[in-house]
Amino acid sequence: MAMSQLEQVRQMKFRRPFVAFRVFAAGGGEYLIEDRFQFAVGLTEMLYANRREGGFVRLLADEISGIEEMKERPAA
């Protein structure tokens, strides 16, 4: 059975060393995860803290359309 996108996010949270990644939402949003404390993962959703704009974004498991590991740290 293939790993769900949410399970993949969960595994990336606890990866050592942590590697930044982007989460893509089905509605077109894109969220940069720069460290493991920037988001929380539950059984059916993730909560993302947006540092640049402030606030939080809640993504349900079926709203996550893709994940991309960052090769190098993006410019601030």
C-alpha positions in Angstrom: 0.0 0.0 0.0 1.3 3.4 -0.9 2.2 5.9 1.9 -0.3 8.7 2.2 0.9 12.3 1.7 0.1 13.0 5.4 2.1 10.0 6.5 5.0 11.2 4.4 4.8 14.7 6.1 4.8 13.0 9.5 8.0 11.0 8.6 9.7 14.2 7.3 8.9 15.9 10.6 11.0 13.4 12.6 13.8 12.9 10.0 17.3 13.4 11.3 18.8 15.7 10.1 15.7 17.7 9.2 15.4 18.7 5.5 13.2 21.6 4.5 10.3 20.8 2.2 7.3 22.3 0.4 3.7 21.0 0.8 1.4 21.6 -2.1 -2.4 22.0 -1.6 -5.0 20.8 -4.0 -6.4 24.3 -4.1 -3.1 25.8 -5.4 -1.4 26.8 -2.1 2.2 26.1 -1.5 3.8 26.0 2.0 7.5 26.1 2.8 8.4 24.0 5.9 11.8 25.2 7.2 12.0 23.4 10.5 10.2 20.6 12.4 8.5 23.1 14.9 6.7 25.0 12.2 3.9 22.5 11.8 2.0 19.8 13.6 0.6 16.6 12.2 -2.5 14.8 13.4 -4.3 11.7 12.3 -6.3 13.5 9.5 -4.7 16.9 9.1 -1.7 19.1 9.5 -1.4 22.6 10.9 1.2 25.0 9.4 2.5 28.2 11.0 3.2 30.8 8.3 6.2 32.8 9.6 6.3 35.3 6.7 2.6 36.3 6.7 1.6 35.2 10.2 -1.3 33.0 11.1 -1.9 29.3 10.6 -3.1 27.1 7.8 -5.0 23.9 8.4 -4.7 21.2 5.7 -6.8 18.1 5.7 -5.2 14.9 4.5 -7.1 14.9 1.2 -6.1 18.6 0.5 -2.4 17.7 0.3 -1.6 17.1 -3.3 2.2 16.9 -3.2 5.5 17.2 -1.3 8.8 18.4 -2.5 12.1 18.1 -0.6 14.2 21.2 -0.9 17.7 20.6 -2.3 19.1 23.8 -0.8 17.8 26.4 1.7 15.6 29.0 0.0 16.6 32.7 0.2 14.9 34.7 2.9 
